[in-house]
Amino acid sequence: MKKFFYNISSGNPGALFMPCFTSFLDGICKILPAALIFDVLNTIYLSFANPETPLNTTRLWTVCAILIGWMMIQYLASGFAYSKTFTAAYDASANGRTALAEHLRKLSLGFLGSRDPGDLTTMMLGDYATVETTISHYLPQLVSAAAFPVIAFIALVFINWQMAAAMFVALPFSLLIVWLSTGLQLRLGKNHVQAKVDSASRLQEYLLGMREIKSHNLSGERFQRIQEAFARLMRESIRLEGIIGPVMMVAIAIMRAGLTLMIFAGTFLLVGGELTLPVFLVFLLLGTRVFEPMTMVLVNYAEIRYSVLSAERIMQIRQEKPLPGEKDAPAGNSIEFEQVTFAYENTDVLKNVSFSISPKSITALVGPSGSGKSTITRLIARFWDVQGGRVLIDGRDIKNIDPEKLLTRISMVFQDVYLFKDTILNNIKVGKMNASREEIEWAAKQACCHDFIMKLPQGYDTPVGEGGCTLSGGEKQRVSIARALLKDAPIVLLDEATASLDPENETQVQRAINALVSNKTVVIIAHRLKTIRGADKIIVLEDGKVVELGGHEELLAKQGLYNRMCSLQQQSAGWSMKAS
Ligand SMILES: Nc1ncnc2c1ncn2[C@@H]1O[C@H](COP(=O)(O)OP(=O)(O)OP(=O)(O)O)[C@@H](O)[C@H]1O
């Protein structure tokens, strides 16, 4: 139970105290009228049972007045409970979603990459919505279902213990059925969650991959994958409701069998003169009321169990440890790899890699595709932690540095640029959130963006699509260079930064990059080797190992892999497409 409250409150069970307490008060307020009705029945009965006793109308009017006053109190109590539960529910989901988003940012990309893409979206939207409904709708029912029977049983035992026992005798059997079905519910719930995650992932894949689907005419096969995912979701939904529903119906029927037993016992006791009619009537009245919240809980039990699963999924991620390290980033900017071994999954991608990069120097990473160049830049930025060896900046192991502080010292320009669904101005501003418009325009000019931006309908205030789909590849690349210029970090990592630029822009962008990298520690990945001839150091990688290291001339003289790559590039420079 403690775990349930902890999980559905996203780790803040104290926030559920007020909704539970006010729901409890609200429930108590609903019980009192039954006691007053008992008094009314008793008063009327006394007059009918003893014809010489006149009907005590003063008492009846007093009870009516109390009931009217009580209605007001009950209305206020319900309103109060309603506002507290709904506020707590929306707080829990809004704060929870923000906290989860914040937490995700602190996790390694390795962890995020291991999750199904639809999984986190389902969690952010679906799981939090489920938890929200549980707090706003089911929590009050749970409180009433837990409190009512206990209070009612204690009160009724004092009135007539045989009747109370008859009313509640079936309840333990009903609860036993619910308990026995827990394992089944868990299994069905997990299958349903998995089906939901799969559907979200397939849908995401379908929408994001629309260009490939169209260009390769994959619509049939891809559409079938979505159809299958949705069909499975439908089957799991039916299974969840169709199997759990009848089980709960049996539990409800057994619980309510107590009422029938109570009527039998009441009739028996009434006939034997051991029970008065008003007491019998009060038991009948309370019998239906007491089991009402429990019936509601059992009707919604599948949903409640489902929300437990949702809350557990959320908490599992929330409890995932962020990358460790609290220290400030060092002032110096030298980089060193000390016998680094790294694997994304099981196969080592980098094997015993060692090299050092002096501050304010330019180091190029070259090597065949898949040799580990991009991986090295990602490890410098600590998107992942290494499994063996150390990555040092200014002589300090980056595992001990706060990842966010480390990233303030690093600018990155990736091959694939992501632009947010926002104005182009705000997209450049990502590099420095407090940058002035002048600074942004300066960076855009340096990165050769200014001219194309001014041609857009609203200039810098033109919205660009999610992922930057309304800009060309070259334009996106230049925007990302502008971001890096604005950030002005002392370490610059360039991954194929000029890959998608046309020859016309390339010279200008090279000039912009020169401005970006001057006086910085630069690590550059360039497939076009002519662009890195002037680098202070060239590290040649092959199959995750450093095979050559040195300056351009020195490496050419070695007649090794670098020399071969340069020769091949010279040959391919004269390549042109020919029709056969
Ligand atoms: N996120 C990932 N998960 C699993 N494996 C990965 C991941 N990223 C890269 N790899 C694998 O790691 C190896 C090195 O990849 P990396 O991107 O570092 O190579 P690269 O030299 O930069 O290649 P390219 O020049 O083609 O960009 C490759 O075999 C690649 O398939």
PDBQT file of the ligand as one rigid body, heavy atoms in Angstrom, charges set to zero:
ROOT
HETATM    1  N1  LIG A 601      23.897   4.275 -30.702  1.00  0.00    +0.000 N 
HETATM    2  C1  LIG A 601      24.547   3.202 -31.116  1.00  0.00    +0.000 A 
HETATM    3  N2  LIG A 601      24.201   1.979 -30.691  1.00  0.00    +0.000 NA
HETATM    4  C2  LIG A 601      24.844   0.881 -31.104  1.00  0.00    +0.000 A 
HETATM    5  N3  LIG A 601      25.885   0.892 -31.950  1.00  0.00    +0.000 NA
HETATM    6  C3  LIG A 601      26.280   2.086 -32.423  1.00  0.00    +0.000 A 
HETATM    7  C4  LIG A 601      25.638   3.301 -32.034  1.00  0.00    +0.000 A 
HETATM    8  N4  LIG A 601      26.252   4.321 -32.655  1.00  0.00    +0.000 NA
HETATM    9  C5  LIG A 601      27.237   3.782 -33.409  1.00  0.00    +0.000 A 
HETATM   10  N5  LIG A 601      27.255   2.439 -33.259  1.00  0.00    +0.000 N 
HETATM   11  C6  LIG A 601      28.206   1.503 -33.882  1.00  0.00    +0.000 C 
HETATM   12  O1  LIG A 601      29.505   1.852 -33.425  1.00  0.00    +0.000 OA
HETATM   13  C7  LIG A 601      30.443   1.752 -34.462  1.00  0.00    +0.000 C 
HETATM   14  C8  LIG A 601      31.195   3.092 -34.585  1.00  0.00    +0.000 C 
HETATM   15  O2  LIG A 601      30.251   4.070 -34.961  1.00  0.00    +0.000 OA
HETATM   16  P1  LIG A 601      30.684   5.581 -35.187  1.00  0.00    +0.000 P 
HETATM   17  O3  LIG A 601      29.459   6.336 -35.506  1.00  0.00    +0.000 OA
HETATM   18  O4  LIG A 601      31.513   6.037 -34.058  1.00  0.00    +0.000 OA
HETATM   19  O5  LIG A 601      31.594   5.419 -36.471  1.00  0.00    +0.000 OA
HETATM   20  P2  LIG A 601      32.166   6.546 -37.429  1.00  0.00    +0.000 P 
HETATM   21  O6  LIG A 601      33.612   6.228 -37.620  1.00  0.00    +0.000 OA
HETATM   22  O7  LIG A 601      31.841   7.901 -36.934  1.00  0.00    +0.000 OA
HETATM   23  O8  LIG A 601      31.336   6.205 -38.746  1.00  0.00    +0.000 OA
HETATM   24  P3  LIG A 601      30.887   7.200 -39.941  1.00  0.00    +0.000 P 
HETATM   25  O9  LIG A 601      32.123   7.749 -40.539  1.00  0.00    +0.000 OA
HETATM   26  O10 LIG A 601      30.183   6.294 -40.892  1.00  0.00    +0.000 OA
HETATM   27  O11 LIG A 601      30.011   8.227 -39.342  1.00  0.00    +0.000 OA
HETATM   28  C9  LIG A 601      29.694   1.368 -35.695  1.00  0.00    +0.000 C 
HETATM   29  O12 LIG A 601      29.852  -0.025 -35.882  1.00  0.00    +0.000 OA
HETATM   30  C10 LIG A 601      28.253   1.682 -35.398  1.00  0.00    +0.000 C 
HETATM   31  O13 LIG A 601      27.390   0.767 -36.006  1.00  0.00    +0.000 OA
ENDROOT
TORSDOF 0
